């Protein structure tokens, strides 16, 4: 989902983006003071998104659980493995759960008829 500022203009034209801020999970508190033009996070409450769009920022949300899962696998797991290796625990195994799942499903209401 994307929340656009009222002044974003024509999306079909190229716009220069120089700074993007990213936060897995719920990023409102982490991103609240950023001057980035685009904010990417798992989720953001309605009023926070309104505030950012009024400041001229674009907010992109990609679902809370999904953004954290990607962070855990691609960022946190390698960081933990490196720290454990540096601490002398090179045989330690770091596993990101594959059983965890997003509690929400997307349902097309047109299929309910």
C-alpha positions in Angstrom: 0.0 0.0 0.0 1.2 3.5 -0.8 0.3 6.8 0.8 1.1 9.7 -1.4 1.4 13.4 -0.4 -1.1 15.7 -2.0 1.7 17.5 -3.9 3.3 14.3 -5.4 2.1 15.3 -8.9 2.1 13.0 -11.9 3.4 9.5 -11.0 4.1 8.8 -14.6 6.8 11.4 -14.7 10.3 10.7 -13.3 10.9 12.2 -9.8 14.3 12.3 -8.2 14.4 10.4 -4.9 17.6 11.0 -3.0 16.8 9.3 0.4 14.7 6.3 1.4 14.2 5.1 5.0 13.4 1.5 5.7 12.2 -0.1 9.0 10.9 -3.7 9.3 7.7 -4.2 11.3 5.9 -1.1 12.5 8.1 1.8 11.6 6.2 4.9 12.8 8.3 5.6 15.9 11.6 4.8 14.2 10.9 6.8 11.1 9.0 9.7 12.7 11.8 12.3 12.4 13.4 11.2 9.1 13.8 13.6 6.3 13.7 10.8 3.7 11.4 11.3 0.8 10.2 7.7 0.8 9.4 5.6 4.0 9.2 1.9 3.6 7.9 -0.1 6.5 5.8 -3.1 7.4 2.9 -1.1 8.7 2.0 2.4 9.8 -1.1 3.7 11.6 -3.4 6.0 9.6 -2.6 9.2 11.5 1.2 8.7 11.2 0.8 8.1 7.4 -1.3 11.3 7.1 1.4 13.3 9.0 4.1 12.0 6.7 2.2 12.7 3.5 1.4 16.2 4.7 5.2 16.6 5.1 5.5 15.6 1.5 6.8 12.1 2.1 5.7 8.9 0.4 4.8 6.0 2.7 5.0 2.4 1.5 3.8 -0.4 3.7 4.4 -4.1 2.9 2.7 -5.9 5.8 4.2 -6.2 9.2 5.0 -9.9 9.4 6.3 -10.0 5.8 8.8 -7.2 6.4 10.1 -8.7 9.6 10.5 -12.2 8.1 12.6 -10.8 5.3 14.7 -8.8 7.9 15.2 -11.9 10.1 16.4 -14.1 7.3 18.5 -11.6 5.3 19.9 -9.3 7.9 19.6 -10.5 11.5 20.6 -14.1 10.9 23.9 -13.2 9.2 24.6 -10.6 11.8 24.1 -13.1 14.7 26.2 -15.7 12.9 29.1 -13.2 12.5 28.9 -12.1 16.1 28.8 -15.7 17.4 31.8 -16.6 15.2 33.7 -13.5 16.5 32.9 -14.6 20.1 34.3 -18.1 19.5 31.1 -20.0 18.8 31.6 -20.7 15.1 29.7 -24.0 15.4 26.6 -22.3 16.6 23.6 -22.7 14.3 21.2 -19.8 13.8 17.8 -20.8 12.4 15.0 -18.5 11.2 11.7 -20.3 11.7 9.9 -21.5 8.6 6.9 -22.5 10.6 6.0 -18.9 11.6 3.4 -17.3 9.3 1.6 -14.1 8.9 -1.7 -14.2 10.9 -3.5 -12.3 8.2 -4.7 -13.6 4.8 -5.9 -11.4 2.0 -9.3 -12.3 0.8 -10.9 -11.0 -2.4 -14.4 -10.2 -1.3 -15.6 -10.8 -4.9 -15.0 -14.5 -4.2 -17.5 -14.5 -1.3 -20.5 -13.9 -3.5 
